Amino acid sequence: MPPVMEVFKEPNLLETVGVYTSPEQRSREFMMEFLSPIMKQFTVEGVDNLKAIKPLIGKYPITLISNHLSHLDAPAIFHQLYNCSPEGKSIAEQLVFIAGRLAYEPDFTRLGLYMFGTLLVCSKRDMADNPSLSDVMTKINMRAFRHSQKLQSEGKIVAIFPEGTRSRDGRLMPFVETVYHYVANKVIIPISLEKTDKILPTTSLLFNQVNGKLVIGKPVLVGELSRKQMESFPKEVEQLQFPEHGDKKQFLIDNLALLVGSNLNKHQHGTYRNLYKGNVSGKNILIKVPNEPEEKIVVIGASSMSIAVATLLANKDILVYLYHPDQAYTEQCNTERRELKYYPLYKLPPNLVFTSDPDVLKTATLFIQGTNPWELINVYPEIQPYLNRNKAPFFNVIKGFTSTGLILDEVQNAFGLEDDRLGVIAGACYPDQIMERKISGFEIAASNETLISRVQKLFTNGYIFPRPARIPTDVKGVQLGGALKTIYALAMGIVEGYFTQTFGGNVDNSLFHLSNRFFAEMTAIGTKMGGQSETFLGLSGLTDFMLSCFGMDAKDRKTGYDIAYGSPSERMSNGFYGLKVMPNLMKITAENTPVLAAAYEVVINKKNVNQIIEMLESRLARV
């Protein structure tokens, strides 16, 4: 244990011991020899950028930043820089890493901390977990920052992991605000690491030789230096200036993440993945606000699907506005550049803007209906005049029923929208996985078939593959497939919960046999309500039905499963809401619609699950 750790036992030692630990030559030599065979297959890219960094050392404050995957990251960075070139060796010898208290715990991998100087700091979480030490921890942090400035003035390079802790899945996490003062008005060296977490996996005690990578980015001046320093600062070094308006701290932190992320594999972008174009393979190209946008799309309403759709549309050279009447909500989303209710983890692209101003609808070239059916009354009244005046196409992406029918029917009847403006986009996809950029697809139907290719182009990128519906003009059928499957997924969840609870173990035989009956009933109802039978064999029908009934993250299936186990049935979902209003739309009978009738009795009328399932089994046996 280094002397700095004694401060936690005896806080008065802080003044004499301080927070800095010097490197130990023997430890450095040992770890360099130990790491050399393990990191033999590592590659270093961007070595030429070191030539631009070396002349800056000692003249300007420099901070190295990197993503964080492993306890071995700091030793790996030192080792790779030290061995990659003479300039790299000079830079490595000046490194002083910021290290949290737990990094000094006795452990073989921590031996690498003695290869270079370190400054002790305490995280917010550490302070929260140890309230009795919070005062001394605060003093440690203040002293560490002051000492870092002194070291930088002496030519040292402070190195920090802005995520604050290791990423357990290898993907970038949000950079923490506490790094701000270490990086503001400094020259930044961005480092991007890959596969250091595979050297010593958390599930193993053995070290592995892996094909990892370290990428050295170009130095960037973040903010400004003193006037005197700026006079001599090299003009060829890129400068990231603070914006005149907005949250400067958040701007800086987000841009640091982009400096690191720009040299990572796209699957490591994590929190920041939606800031890069998704239709370019092999390159990390940031999404920018277009000077001459090809379209101005307004997404109406804030739901998980509307956020996901707005985010994927932002891959194009267009402007996307998400309208919601709650001004406080839209302002907060814009300020933090993330949607706080459904997707607080993900940063949003710059050409996606939240707004509560209905005037934005005046010049829209396309409307996307993204409001959940039970929220229509809160969102639409104020924008009716705009929808009547602006004749832009109007496409729905939300599945489910309203109290009077399908969503498009209700909006059209309420606001008098013309038939040739209407369309629907649906398919087997979770909005969460769209945000994660996992391969998904939609099918598109429109009353005016010529609109489909335009919408298809807007929705197509490297991970979303839309196509025309089997019957491209069957707008009602595509809607019905998505709306009805939410109800049948709820019913399937109830059945799964009942069988699992009653019989235990795997119940796949039962579920997949019943799925055939469920789908047949769903198709019969859908065609009776105006859809064409072939449409129900497409993405919005059979494929979406299977995902919703058996997908691990299917909301309605999980709601039904919980109901079978006794949870309250009032939890709002598209399936619950649709089931509740079905008597307004059709006659439900145990003879003609046994599955729908059984689900209604359990969920809405609160009948005993066991009794209703037994009645359903008897009914299906006679069908």
Buried (B, 14 or more C-beta within 10 A) or exposed (E): EBEBBBBBEEBEBBEEBBBBBEBBEEBBEBBBEBBEEBBEEBEBBBBEBBEBBBEBBBBBBBBBBBBBBBBBBBBBBBBBBBBBBEBBEBBBBBBBBBBBBBBBEEEEBBBBBBBBBBBBBBBBEBBEEBEEBBEBBEBBBEBBBEBBBEBBEEBBBBBBBBBBEBBEEBBBBBBBBBBBEBBBBBBBBBBBBBBBBBBBEEEEEEBEEBEBBBBBBBBBBBBBBEEEBEEEBEEEBBBBEBEEEEEBEBBBBBBBBBBBBBBBBBEBBBBBBBBBBBEEEEEBEEBEEEEEBEBBBBBBBBBBBBBBBBBBBBBBBBBBBBBBBBEEBBEBBBEBBBBEEBBEEBBBBEBBBBBBEBEBBEEBBBBBBBBBBBBBEBBBEEBBEBBEEBEBBBBBBBBBBBBEBBBBBBBBEBBEBEEBBBBBBBBBBBBBBBBBBEEBBBBBBBBBBEBBEBBBEBBBBBBBBBBBBBBBBBBBBBBBBBBBBBBBBBBBBBBBBBBBBEEEEEBEEBBEEBBEBBBEBBBBBBBEBBBBBBBBBBBBBBBBBBBBBBBEEBBBBBBBBBBBEEBEBEEEBBBBBBBBBBEEBEEBEBEBBBBBBBBBBBBBEEBEBEEBBEBBBEBBEEE
